[in-house]
Amino acid sequence: MNPSQMTAAHKSLRFGTKIKVTNRNNGKSVVVRVNDRGPFIRGRVLDLSKAAAQNIGMIRSGHAKVCYEIIR
């Protein structure tokens, strides 16, 4: 996963799937493309690249509650 791209890791979504991820704490959203598998930590559903995480304001905390929807 390239940290400067708008990408994400998901356990089961097809590679290339675009999803809109919204930080539930501040309402900021970003569209990312799934290009990796993971996360492998219990309770987590997505791993975002650094660029994507920065866009929705979760760099400081390192994790956040998010919701996501499949775009295509």
BELVENSUL-V504513 format. One record per pair of residues at least 4 apart in sequence whose ideal C-beta (glycine too) atoms are under 6 Angstrom apart, sorted by the first residue. I is the first residue (numbers start at 1). J is the second residue. Records with the same first field share a line. If there is no record, write none. Layout:
I = J, J
//
This chain:
1 = 7, 36, 49
3 = 49, 50
4 = 51
5 = 49
6 = 32, 51, 52
7 = 32, 33, 35, 49
8 = 32, 34, 46, 48
9 = 36, 37, 38, 47
10 = 34, 46
13 = 17, 34
15 = 34, 35
17 = 34
18 = 31, 33, 71, 72
19 = 68, 70
20 = 29, 31, 69, 71
21 = 30, 66, 68
22 = 29, 67
23 = 28, 56, 57, 58, 64, 66
24 = 65
25 = 64
26 = 57
28 = 56, 57
30 = 52, 55, 56
32 = 52
38 = 47
39 = 44, 47
48 = 52, 53
53 = 58, 59
54 = 59
58 = 64
//
